[in-house]
Amino acid sequence: MDVVRRQATAEELLYMPDDGFRYELVQGELRRMAPAGNVHGRIAINVGTSLNNHVRAHNLGIVYAAETGFKLARNPDTVRAPDAAFVSRARTEAIGEVEGYWPEAPDLAVEVISPGDSYVDVEEKVFDWLEAGTKMVVTINPRKRSATVYRSLADITVLTETDVLDGGDVVPGFRLAVQEIFG
């Protein structure tokens, strides 16, 4: 992830012209990211599709596709874009339709680790999600074929291919075999 040495607001980020890159905004600082690779995209859609099918079937809320921006902080602004996200029906109904970025953290954020991501970058994203109020963050590591579930910085579970990712009280009834994430 490259830091573009330029301060910006969430509104400026929203209206930036398309230059072929993806961006996040972290404490007012633009961070440029390369487009996702093949494995990353396949894994993100596997998780997103399974999650969306379950959420829609049970009317639990809304699942957001990769690169949907969530405004996590203001002044300076932080806008993060996970590979998949879920917001509960109660929250979507309370806030209503939103133009631009979702104004709060999602209930669930899923991050697929790319080959160029450093441990520090991934950890920073997890911290940002949790600090902003995300109830569950799932990081997926394609190289290790594992998933790590964060409910807080003290409640962390590492799952291998023989395990099942469980939405618990965040996405009730959602279960996905970790091996299916990579299949």
Number of C-alpha atoms within 10 A of each C-alpha: 14 10 14 12 9 9 14 17 19 24 11 10 18 13 9 9 8 7 6 9 11 15 25 23 26 24 17 20 20 22 18 15 16 13 12 18 10 9 13 20 15 15 21 24 17 15 21 22 15 15 23 22 13 18 22 12 9 13 11 19 17 18 22 19 18 18 15 16 26 22 21 25 21 13 9 14 20 23 29 23 23 25 23 25 30 25 23 18 14 11 14 15 10 8 12 9 9 9 7 14 18 18 16 18 25 28 19 25 27 24 23 23 22 18 13 10 12 12 9 9 13 16 12 12 19 24 16 19 25 22 15 16 15 25 18 26 25 23 22 26 19 17 9 9 14 19 26 18 19 23 18 17 10 7 9 14 12 14 17 16 16 9 14 16 21 16 16 11 10 18 21 13 13 19 15 17 15 21 16 13 22 19 8
